Amino acid sequence: MSLFELVRLAFSRLRTGRLRAALTMLGVIIGVASVVALVGVGQGTTSNITERLSNLGTNLLTISAAGANGGASSTLTHEDVDALRSIAGIAGIAPESSTQATVGADGETTTTSIIGTTADYAAVRAFNVWQGTFFTDTAVEQNLRVAVLGATTADDLGLDETSIGREISIGGLPFRLVGILQPKGGSGFQDPDDQVLVPVGIVSKYFVSGDGVRTIGLSVTDEAQMDTVQAEVTSVLRTRHGIASTDEDDFRIFDQAQLLETASSISGTLTLLLGGIASISLIVGGIGIMNIMLVSVRERTREIGIRKAIGARGRDIMLQFLIEALTLSVLGGVIGIAVGLGVSALISRVGDITFSISPTTLAVALLFSLAVGVVFGVWPARQAARLDPINALRYE
């Protein structure tokens, strides 16, 4: 009997017991849908984290004070920034002093982060200006009261492209709005779109006491120089801070590439874990297929006896029942993929969670459901093939 004929018989048999077939496939459908949905959400989250970290800057080194929030208690100073400028391989350097303040315009107010920095900030942190311009080195040197708003802050204040050049208030002081940044996308405590950027001297003069800075961002010219530049930065700062060879650094250096690699690794492991948990339900579905096929063998004992009596071989009987099990698992897998994609899209829409699925993942899910059909269909098929035709014909 040809494979096509065996498949046709399998579908014919399933049509005669539609409800049983549907309930049998339900376990596989739930299992495959769970794998697709959870892996899709996991891959989407990984992609989102990778994109956000990449958006923070290219070839970025971030030096953080081991002390505190920037200000008198910080171990990093503006003199440190000037000393680091002499290191070869640095494309840009941007110190950051920060505080929280109320920003107002035309009666609208919002409380957000005020970041004091230099003209290199946009290049170091990979920001693009949507409207207006970023403040210049001259503005920083002269401590001019100019400000650049993040996209979210501008929206909160109802400001747009027509607002460039107008006056806004920061902490009760007047500032001239010179630019609005393009959105990067983000949320939480350190949303890169919810901030106000002003010359670094302004923050030290009006908002934060002392000449310390919270962090120093360094953009390295070539990725191949990252380790060399980091070693030189460490050497310069240890020398300037008078740190003995046996003492620990009073600063920390974060490599953006290493942070990105670590985040991707963690997200990938989490995705595999979610997929593994979801696969358990797929195995349960396979057990359901095996149970139903064993019942089917018992119910069709006389049919098996008749087929053997008229010349069917054991392998023909085995192949027939195996094809039926595979048909159940593959149909369940296809339906499960469709359900999983629908559930993923719903989760993405309702929960504002990024969803991403690759064709490889869908192929693996389908192959896994096929493997379940083979593994859990072989035993019932062997049971059917090994029935004695005489005893089968006598079976009531």
Phi, psi and omega in degrees: 000133183286161179298320179300318180294322178295319178295319178298318178296322179297314179295322178297318179295320180293326180293330180286341177228064186300315183296316179297317180297318180296316180293326178293318180288342186302319179298318179293319179301312180297318181296311181294319179298321179295317179298312182297314183295311184290319178293322178298316178294320179296316179293322178296319179295319178299315179298320181294316179297316180299316181296317182294320178293322178296325181290345182286342179156157180256133181050052189261133168246130179244120179262123182244139178290135177290344179283265194218236194261012187087134183127208185297329184272357182282147179271353180257139183231170177294331176294325175298319180299314180297323180291324181288339181297336184280353182286130179290144178097357179267120180277329180197154180221134184220104174288156180223124169245141187222157175201177175249139179204163178270130180247136183225150175201123178054042177085347177270137179227155175206149177256126185209182180280135174253116183253120173268126185207195183242181183292343180281352187303315184299318180288318182295317183265009175058047174262146172244143180273127179279311179226145179078214181219168171275155181289155189263172175299325179297317179298322179291315181297324183265004180053046178287146179274078177238154185218148173238130185258144168289161185299318181293317179298318178298318178296319180298329181266359180071032182258145180220199184297338180280353185269353181298131180096349181276172183264136172233166179246139176231115182059029179088357180257143180282138176225153176261127179282119182249345182194156174233131184278153172289144181291144175256334185092125180173173179201175177092197187292325183245055178292118182293345179267352182246079181198162175237130181253130180223162176305141188300325180294333179295317180295316179295326184281320189248336190241326184233128179282151178090172182250015180284159175235149183288310181218164173230122177263132180239129174257121183269139184299315185230135180301328180294342181265004185303311182294320180296313180297319180298320179295320180292321178299316179299317181295315181298314183290322178296320179294315182295325183271000177064039182272127179291159184298335181267353183267157178280156177295147174261025178210165178230143179241125180251127177267121183299323181294318179294320178297319179295318180295318180295316180297319179295321179295316180296316180296321178296318177297319179297320179297316178297321179296315179297318178296321178295318178297317180294330181294337179301318179294332177291322176295320176300320177298322177296321176298322177297319178298315180299318180298313180294322180292325176295319176296320180296321177299317179296317182291331186253026182301314180296321177300318179295320179297318180296316181296320178292324182294331181262011170117359179291136178274164181299322181291332176293317179296316180298316181295324180298312181289327178293320178297322178297318178295319179294322178299317178298315184289320181290316177300316177298323179294317180296313179296321180297321177298315179298317179295318180298319178295320178295316179296319180298316179297322179293316178299318180297321182285315184284316185267003181053043179249133180293135179241132179213130180223138180259152176303329179298318179298318179296319179295319179295319179298318180292318178296324178295317178295324177296318178297322178299318178298320180293309185298314185268359177257344183294314184298309177301322180295320177294321177300317180293319183292332185269001179295138175283128184298325180294312180294326180295321179290333179279347187293134177254000000 
